Amino acid sequence: MAAAPGAAAPGRRLRFVVTDMDAGRVVHAHPVAVGEHVVLRHTHSVSKRPVEEVFAVAPPGRLAMAEMRFDTFGANLPAGPERIGSVTTTFLRTDEGYRVLHHNRPLDRVQQMVGGPRVDHVLTFPDGRRLRLLDVVERGTRVEWSVQGAPGSWP
């Protein structure tokens, strides 16, 4: 049976990889599948309110921006729809705050500077496991996230 167009090849396993860019080493890898989401939660440095960014594992195995959620405005948070490349976001007001839909805008890789304990960047994986970035790197470390194929032996 042939794989659906854009699907990961049969038997190909994917993993969400966090790399310490300063040291050039992988600090965490977690199994993922196309269609699953990884959520980054942190406290906004200005508003001191929670922000969630939802990343999708898009076919055939790349990272995409799905949506952002927050309950009050702050520096560098959107205040309405934005055009980013070929994608225009959808800006929604809800009872809980704001949602910005990015429509699985392709990213491939995300680079980030890890904040301190007050910002507290935490990744939540589809199986519910959490990774506090400060547990694997120091504050101010530049990390990169990506989705990578893994050898068939990946658990």
Stockholm file with secondary structure:
# STOCKHOLM 1.0

chainA/1-155         MAAAPGAAAPGRRLRFVVTDMDAGRVVHAHPVAVGEHVVLRHTHSVSKRPVEEVFAVAPPGRLAMAEMRFDTFGANLPAGPERIGSVTTTFLRTDEGYRVLHHNRPLDRVQQMVGGPRVDHVLTFPDGRRLRLLDVVERGTRVEWSVQGAPGSWP
#=GR chainA/1-155 SS CCCCTTSCCTTCEEEEEEEETTTTEEEEEEEECTTCEEEEEEECTTTCCEEEEEEEEETTTEEEEEEEEESSCCTTSCSSCCEETTEECEEEEETTEEEEEEEEEECSEEEEECCCTTTCCEEECTTSCEEEGGGTSCTTCEEEEEEEEECTTCC
#=GC SS_cons         CCCCTTSCCTTCEEEEEEEETTTTEEEEEEEECTTCEEEEEEECTTTCCEEEEEEEEETTTEEEEEEEEESSCCTTSCSSCCEETTEECEEEEETTEEEEEEEEEECSEEEEECCCTTTCCEEECTTSCEEEGGGTSCTTCEEEEEEEEECTTCC
//
